[in-house]
Amino acid sequence: MTVAGQTAGYLALDGNNLVTDLRAKILRRLEQLGVDTGEVCTSDTHEVNATVTGRGYHPLGEALDQEAFLEHVTETVTTAL
């Protein structure tokens, strides 16, 4: 969305948290695409559901190819823009 000459991008992801560095990588990618300000939101923390076997889930970015994921982000944001 662009308001008063600034483009904002909000990425809503269906995932369980994010690994620490992935949020920063996504925000840098948004900036490279011309987004002035952005944020990344996940749909679920699973804090209460993963108590029996430790964490019990993978935060987004832990068990996937981050570069491939960032390419999907690029394609999606480019289409949205």
N, C-alpha and C positions, 0 to 999 in steps of 0.2 A: 504494500500500500504506500502511496506517495501523498504526503500532506506538506504543504508549504515548502515544496522543493526537496524534502527529505524522504528517502525511501526506508521503510521499516519492514522487517521480515521476522515472522514468528514461526518457528518450526515445531509442530506438534507431532511427537513420535510415540507410537504404542510400544513402550518398552519399560523395563525395570531399571530405573536410574540410568546413569551414563558413567563410563569410566572417566577418570579425572581429566585426561587430556583431550577427549573427543569433543567436548563442548567448545573448547578454545579452537580446535581445528575447524569445527563447523562455522563458528562465528568469523574466523579468518576467511573461510571460503565465501561466506555471504558478503563480506567486505570486498573481496576480489570481484564479486559479481555486481558491485555497485550498490549494495544495501548499506545505508548509513548506520543503522542501529538494528539490532536483532536480539532474539532470545530463543533458547531451546527449551522445550517443555516435554516431560515424559508423562505417560498416562498413569503409572502405578509405581509405588516404591516397594511393594511387597514386604515391608518391614515386619508386618505381623504374620505373614504366611510362611516364612522361611526359618522357623526357629527349631525344627526337629533335627534337620541334618546340616546345621550350619547355615550358610547363606541360602542354599537351595535354588539359586537361579544365577544367571549370568547378567551383569549389567550390560546395557547396550554398548557394544564396542569391544567387549572382552572376547567373545567367541565368533567374531566375524572379521572379514578383511576390511579394515577401516578405509583404505584407499578406494576400494570398490564402493563402499557405502557413501563416501564423499562424492564420488562420481554420480551416484543416484541423487544425492542432495543437489549437486550442480544442475543436473538435468531438470529436476523438479522445480527448483527456484528459477531457472532460466525460462521455463515454460510459464511459470506464474508471472514473471516480470513482463 
